[in-house]
């Protein structure tokens, strides 16, 4: 390749410039412990990518599960109680016959459906 002394007439070569949407210009920083840093570095090395690439891909493609709200915890506890009631109804059905508990089972099933819909919402 020919080198010219004048910058305007300099030989063009190398990688073409990226457009503004592809060029990474934004900087994000966060703090972590030494142990967390070693764990993240180890995961990046295992994946065979750079630390920045690993963090970027994890942040963009990773899934974070939201914590349960106190209301969700109450709903789950009530479901647990309903499971105990359902177990007692099953025992009564085996002892006294299914017809004797059919109405109670239907009511309990409707309550369980309502709570499950609230949790999913």
PyMOL CGO cylinders between C-alpha atoms (Angstrom):
from pymol import cmd
from pymol.cgo import CYLINDER

trace = [
    CYLINDER, 0.00, 0.00, 0.00, 1.27, 3.39, -0.87, 0.3, 1, 1, 1, 1, 1, 1,
    CYLINDER, 1.27, 3.39, -0.87, 1.84, 5.95, 1.93, 0.3, 1, 1, 1, 1, 1, 1,
    CYLINDER, 1.84, 5.95, 1.93, 1.63, 9.62, 1.04, 0.3, 1, 1, 1, 1, 1, 1,
    CYLINDER, 1.63, 9.62, 1.04, 3.04, 12.47, 3.10, 0.3, 1, 1, 1, 1, 1, 1,
    CYLINDER, 3.04, 12.47, 3.10, -0.02, 14.72, 2.84, 0.3, 1, 1, 1, 1, 1, 1,
    CYLINDER, -0.02, 14.72, 2.84, -2.88, 13.68, 5.20, 0.3, 1, 1, 1, 1, 1, 1,
    CYLINDER, -2.88, 13.68, 5.20, -5.52, 14.60, 2.62, 0.3, 1, 1, 1, 1, 1, 1,
    CYLINDER, -5.52, 14.60, 2.62, -4.00, 12.29, 0.07, 0.3, 1, 1, 1, 1, 1, 1,
    CYLINDER, -4.00, 12.29, 0.07, -3.33, 9.49, 2.57, 0.3, 1, 1, 1, 1, 1, 1,
    CYLINDER, -3.33, 9.49, 2.57, -4.08, 5.99, 1.32, 0.3, 1, 1, 1, 1, 1, 1,
    CYLINDER, -4.08, 5.99, 1.32, -7.40, 4.68, 2.64, 0.3, 1, 1, 1, 1, 1, 1,
    CYLINDER, -7.40, 4.68, 2.64, -7.43, 1.25, 4.20, 0.3, 1, 1, 1, 1, 1, 1,
    CYLINDER, -7.43, 1.25, 4.20, -8.58, -0.73, 7.19, 0.3, 1, 1, 1, 1, 1, 1,
    CYLINDER, -8.58, -0.73, 7.19, -12.01, -1.23, 8.58, 0.3, 1, 1, 1, 1, 1, 1,
    CYLINDER, -12.01, -1.23, 8.58, -14.81, 1.02, 7.32, 0.3, 1, 1, 1, 1, 1, 1,
    CYLINDER, -14.81, 1.02, 7.32, -16.25, 3.33, 9.98, 0.3, 1, 1, 1, 1, 1, 1,
    CYLINDER, -16.25, 3.33, 9.98, -19.42, 2.24, 11.81, 0.3, 1, 1, 1, 1, 1, 1,
    CYLINDER, -19.42, 2.24, 11.81, -22.57, 4.31, 11.58, 0.3, 1, 1, 1, 1, 1, 1,
    CYLINDER, -22.57, 4.31, 11.58, -23.83, 6.13, 14.70, 0.3, 1, 1, 1, 1, 1, 1,
    CYLINDER, -23.83, 6.13, 14.70, -26.32, 3.40, 15.67, 0.3, 1, 1, 1, 1, 1, 1,
    CYLINDER, -26.32, 3.40, 15.67, -23.68, 0.65, 15.56, 0.3, 1, 1, 1, 1, 1, 1,
    CYLINDER, -23.68, 0.65, 15.56, -20.86, 2.51, 17.28, 0.3, 1, 1, 1, 1, 1, 1,
    CYLINDER, -20.86, 2.51, 17.28, -20.68, 1.91, 21.02, 0.3, 1, 1, 1, 1, 1, 1,
    CYLINDER, -20.68, 1.91, 21.02, -20.25, 5.30, 22.63, 0.3, 1, 1, 1, 1, 1, 1,
    CYLINDER, -20.25, 5.30, 22.63, -22.23, 4.97, 25.87, 0.3, 1, 1, 1, 1, 1, 1,
    CYLINDER, -22.23, 4.97, 25.87, -20.52, 3.90, 29.09, 0.3, 1, 1, 1, 1, 1, 1,
    CYLINDER, -20.52, 3.90, 29.09, -22.26, 2.06, 31.92, 0.3, 1, 1, 1, 1, 1, 1,
    CYLINDER, -22.26, 2.06, 31.92, -20.52, 1.33, 35.18, 0.3, 1, 1, 1, 1, 1, 1,
    CYLINDER, -20.52, 1.33, 35.18, -21.46, -0.55, 38.32, 0.3, 1, 1, 1, 1, 1, 1,
    CYLINDER, -21.46, -0.55, 38.32, -19.80, -1.66, 41.51, 0.3, 1, 1, 1, 1, 1, 1,
    CYLINDER, -19.80, -1.66, 41.51, -19.32, -5.25, 42.63, 0.3, 1, 1, 1, 1, 1, 1,
    CYLINDER, -19.32, -5.25, 42.63, -17.27, -7.15, 45.16, 0.3, 1, 1, 1, 1, 1, 1,
    CYLINDER, -17.27, -7.15, 45.16, -13.98, -8.82, 44.31, 0.3, 1, 1, 1, 1, 1, 1,
    CYLINDER, -13.98, -8.82, 44.31, -15.68, -12.21, 44.50, 0.3, 1, 1, 1, 1, 1, 1,
    CYLINDER, -15.68, -12.21, 44.50, -18.50, -11.09, 42.16, 0.3, 1, 1, 1, 1, 1, 1,
    CYLINDER, -18.50, -11.09, 42.16, -15.89, -9.77, 39.72, 0.3, 1, 1, 1, 1, 1, 1,
    CYLINDER, -15.89, -9.77, 39.72, -14.07, -13.12, 39.69, 0.3, 1, 1, 1, 1, 1, 1,
    CYLINDER, -14.07, -13.12, 39.69, -17.34, -15.00, 39.19, 0.3, 1, 1, 1, 1, 1, 1,
    CYLINDER, -17.34, -15.00, 39.19, -18.35, -12.75, 36.27, 0.3, 1, 1, 1, 1, 1, 1,
    CYLINDER, -18.35, -12.75, 36.27, -14.86, -13.01, 34.73, 0.3, 1, 1, 1, 1, 1, 1,
    CYLINDER, -14.86, -13.01, 34.73, -14.99, -16.80, 35.06, 0.3, 1, 1, 1, 1, 1, 1,
    CYLINDER, -14.99, -16.80, 35.06, -18.38, -16.99, 33.36, 0.3, 1, 1, 1, 1, 1, 1,
    CYLINDER, -18.38, -16.99, 33.36, -17.16, -14.77, 30.53, 0.3, 1, 1, 1, 1, 1, 1,
    CYLINDER, -17.16, -14.77, 30.53, -14.05, -16.92, 30.06, 0.3, 1, 1, 1, 1, 1, 1,
    CYLINDER, -14.05, -16.92, 30.06, -16.16, -20.10, 30.10, 0.3, 1, 1, 1, 1, 1, 1,
    CYLINDER, -16.16, -20.10, 30.10, -18.42, -18.58, 27.45, 0.3, 1, 1, 1, 1, 1, 1,
    CYLINDER, -18.42, -18.58, 27.45, -15.35, -17.60, 25.41, 0.3, 1, 1, 1, 1, 1, 1,
    CYLINDER, -15.35, -17.60, 25.41, -16.25, -13.91, 25.16, 0.3, 1, 1, 1, 1, 1, 1,
    CYLINDER, -16.25, -13.91, 25.16, -14.86, -10.68, 26.56, 0.3, 1, 1, 1, 1, 1, 1,
    CYLINDER, -14.86, -10.68, 26.56, -16.08, -9.35, 29.88, 0.3, 1, 1, 1, 1, 1, 1,
    CYLINDER, -16.08, -9.35, 29.88, -17.89, -6.44, 28.21, 0.3, 1, 1, 1, 1, 1, 1,
    CYLINDER, -17.89, -6.44, 28.21, -19.55, -8.69, 25.66, 0.3, 1, 1, 1, 1, 1, 1,
    CYLINDER, -19.55, -8.69, 25.66, -20.66, -11.11, 28.40, 0.3, 1, 1, 1, 1, 1, 1,
    CYLINDER, -20.66, -11.11, 28.40, -22.18, -8.36, 30.56, 0.3, 1, 1, 1, 1, 1, 1,
    CYLINDER, -22.18, -8.36, 30.56, -23.85, -6.71, 27.56, 0.3, 1, 1, 1, 1, 1, 1,
    CYLINDER, -23.85, -6.71, 27.56, -25.40, -9.97, 26.31, 0.3, 1, 1, 1, 1, 1, 1,
    CYLINDER, -25.40, -9.97, 26.31, -26.52, -10.97, 29.78, 0.3, 1, 1, 1, 1, 1, 1,
    CYLINDER, -26.52, -10.97, 29.78, -28.13, -7.58, 30.40, 0.3, 1, 1, 1, 1, 1, 1,
    CYLINDER, -28.13, -7.58, 30.40, -29.92, -7.57, 27.03, 0.3, 1, 1, 1, 1, 1, 1,
    CYLINDER, -29.92, -7.57, 27.03, -30.91, -11.23, 26.74, 0.3, 1, 1, 1, 1, 1, 1,
    CYLINDER, -30.91, -11.23, 26.74, -31.01, -12.35, 30.36, 0.3, 1, 1, 1, 1, 1, 1,
    CYLINDER, -31.01, -12.35, 30.36, -34.20, -12.81, 32.35, 0.3, 1, 1, 1, 1, 1, 1,
    CYLINDER, -34.20, -12.81, 32.35, -34.66, -11.41, 35.82, 0.3, 1, 1, 1, 1, 1, 1,
    CYLINDER, -34.66, -11.41, 35.82, -37.49, -12.81, 37.91, 0.3, 1, 1, 1, 1, 1, 1,
    CYLINDER, -37.49, -12.81, 37.91, -39.28, -10.14, 39.87, 0.3, 1, 1, 1, 1, 1, 1,
    CYLINDER, -39.28, -10.14, 39.87, -39.52, -10.55, 43.62, 0.3, 1, 1, 1, 1, 1, 1,
    CYLINDER, -39.52, -10.55, 43.62, -42.85, -11.51, 45.10, 0.3, 1, 1, 1, 1, 1, 1,
    CYLINDER, -42.85, -11.51, 45.10, -44.90, -8.67, 46.52, 0.3, 1, 1, 1, 1, 1, 1,
    CYLINDER, -44.90, -8.67, 46.52, -46.37, -9.02, 50.03, 0.3, 1, 1, 1, 1, 1, 1,
    CYLINDER, -46.37, -9.02, 50.03, -49.79, -9.41, 48.38, 0.3, 1, 1, 1, 1, 1, 1,
    CYLINDER, -49.79, -9.41, 48.38, -48.51, -12.32, 46.26, 0.3, 1, 1, 1, 1, 1, 1,
    CYLINDER, -48.51, -12.32, 46.26, -47.10, -13.99, 49.38, 0.3, 1, 1, 1, 1, 1, 1,
    CYLINDER, -47.10, -13.99, 49.38, -50.51, -13.73, 51.07, 0.3, 1, 1, 1, 1, 1, 1,
    CYLINDER, -50.51, -13.73, 51.07, -52.21, -15.23, 48.01, 0.3, 1, 1, 1, 1, 1, 1,
    CYLINDER, -52.21, -15.23, 48.01, -49.76, -18.13, 47.92, 0.3, 1, 1, 1, 1, 1, 1,
    CYLINDER, -49.76, -18.13, 47.92, -50.32, -18.79, 51.63, 0.3, 1, 1, 1, 1, 1, 1,
    CYLINDER, -50.32, -18.79, 51.63, -54.07, -18.86, 51.08, 0.3, 1, 1, 1, 1, 1, 1,
    CYLINDER, -54.07, -18.86, 51.08, -53.53, -21.35, 48.23, 0.3, 1, 1, 1, 1, 1, 1,
    CYLINDER, -53.53, -21.35, 48.23, -51.57, -23.53, 50.64, 0.3, 1, 1, 1, 1, 1, 1,
    CYLINDER, -51.57, -23.53, 50.64, -54.48, -23.45, 53.09, 0.3, 1, 1, 1, 1, 1, 1,
    CYLINDER, -54.48, -23.45, 53.09, -56.88, -24.33, 50.30, 0.3, 1, 1, 1, 1, 1, 1,
    CYLINDER, -56.88, -24.33, 50.30, -54.69, -27.30, 49.40, 0.3, 1, 1, 1, 1, 1, 1,
    CYLINDER, -54.69, -27.30, 49.40, -55.14, -28.56, 52.98, 0.3, 1, 1, 1, 1, 1, 1,
    CYLINDER, -55.14, -28.56, 52.98, -58.92, -28.08, 52.67, 0.3, 1, 1, 1, 1, 1, 1,
    CYLINDER, -58.92, -28.08, 52.67, -58.92, -29.96, 49.37, 0.3, 1, 1, 1, 1, 1, 1,
    CYLINDER, -58.92, -29.96, 49.37, -57.04, -32.83, 50.98, 0.3, 1, 1, 1, 1, 1, 1,
    CYLINDER, -57.04, -32.83, 50.98, -59.66, -33.01, 53.76, 0.3, 1, 1, 1, 1, 1, 1,
    CYLINDER, -59.66, -33.01, 53.76, -62.45, -32.98, 51.17, 0.3, 1, 1, 1, 1, 1, 1,
    CYLINDER, -62.45, -32.98, 51.17, -60.79, -35.85, 49.32, 0.3, 1, 1, 1, 1, 1, 1,
    CYLINDER, -60.79, -35.85, 49.32, -60.60, -37.83, 52.55, 0.3, 1, 1, 1, 1, 1, 1,
    CYLINDER, -60.60, -37.83, 52.55, -64.31, -37.15, 53.23, 0.3, 1, 1, 1, 1, 1, 1,
    CYLINDER, -64.31, -37.15, 53.23, -65.18, -38.14, 49.67, 0.3, 1, 1, 1, 1, 1, 1,
    CYLINDER, -65.18, -38.14, 49.67, -63.45, -41.47, 50.14, 0.3, 1, 1, 1, 1, 1, 1,
    CYLINDER, -63.45, -41.47, 50.14, -65.19, -42.00, 53.48, 0.3, 1, 1, 1, 1, 1, 1,
    CYLINDER, -65.19, -42.00, 53.48, -68.71, -40.69, 52.83, 0.3, 1, 1, 1, 1, 1, 1,
    CYLINDER, -68.71, -40.69, 52.83, -68.98, -40.69, 49.04, 0.3, 1, 1, 1, 1, 1, 1,
    CYLINDER, -68.98, -40.69, 49.04, -68.24, -38.16, 46.32, 0.3, 1, 1, 1, 1, 1, 1,
    CYLINDER, -68.24, -38.16, 46.32, -71.77, -36.71, 46.20, 0.3, 1, 1, 1, 1, 1, 1,
    CYLINDER, -71.77, -36.71, 46.20, -71.48, -35.48, 49.79, 0.3, 1, 1, 1, 1, 1, 1,
    CYLINDER, -71.48, -35.48, 49.79, -68.53, -33.16, 48.98, 0.3, 1, 1, 1, 1, 1, 1,
    CYLINDER, -68.53, -33.16, 48.98, -69.17, -32.24, 45.33, 0.3, 1, 1, 1, 1, 1, 1,
    CYLINDER, -69.17, -32.24, 45.33, -70.58, -28.78, 46.11, 0.3, 1, 1, 1, 1, 1, 1,
    CYLINDER, -70.58, -28.78, 46.11, -67.71, -27.93, 48.48, 0.3, 1, 1, 1, 1, 1, 1,
    CYLINDER, -67.71, -27.93, 48.48, -65.16, -29.07, 45.90, 0.3, 1, 1, 1, 1, 1, 1,
    CYLINDER, -65.16, -29.07, 45.90, -66.74, -26.86, 43.20, 0.3, 1, 1, 1, 1, 1, 1,
    CYLINDER, -66.74, -26.86, 43.20, -66.68, -23.81, 45.49, 0.3, 1, 1, 1, 1, 1, 1,
    CYLINDER, -66.68, -23.81, 45.49, -63.07, -24.44, 46.46, 0.3, 1, 1, 1, 1, 1, 1,
    CYLINDER, -63.07, -24.44, 46.46, -62.04, -24.95, 42.83, 0.3, 1, 1, 1, 1, 1, 1,
    CYLINDER, -62.04, -24.95, 42.83, -63.62, -21.58, 41.91, 0.3, 1, 1, 1, 1, 1, 1,
    CYLINDER, -63.62, -21.58, 41.91, -61.73, -19.84, 44.75, 0.3, 1, 1, 1, 1, 1, 1,
    CYLINDER, -61.73, -19.84, 44.75, -58.46, -21.45, 43.64, 0.3, 1, 1, 1, 1, 1, 1,
    CYLINDER, -58.46, -21.45, 43.64, -59.04, -20.29, 40.04, 0.3, 1, 1, 1, 1, 1, 1,
    CYLINDER, -59.04, -20.29, 40.04, -59.64, -16.72, 41.23, 0.3, 1, 1, 1, 1, 1, 1,
    CYLINDER, -59.64, -16.72, 41.23, -56.43, -16.66, 43.27, 0.3, 1, 1, 1, 1, 1, 1,
    CYLINDER, -56.43, -16.66, 43.27, -54.36, -18.14, 40.44, 0.3, 1, 1, 1, 1, 1, 1,
    CYLINDER, -54.36, -18.14, 40.44, -55.68, -15.45, 38.07, 0.3, 1, 1, 1, 1, 1, 1,
    CYLINDER, -55.68, -15.45, 38.07, -54.74, -12.76, 40.61, 0.3, 1, 1, 1, 1, 1, 1,
    CYLINDER, -54.74, -12.76, 40.61, -51.22, -14.14, 40.92, 0.3, 1, 1, 1, 1, 1, 1,
    CYLINDER, -51.22, -14.14, 40.92, -50.74, -14.30, 37.12, 0.3, 1, 1, 1, 1, 1, 1,
    CYLINDER, -50.74, -14.30, 37.12, -51.96, -10.70, 36.66, 0.3, 1, 1, 1, 1, 1, 1,
]
cmd.load_cgo(trace, "trace")
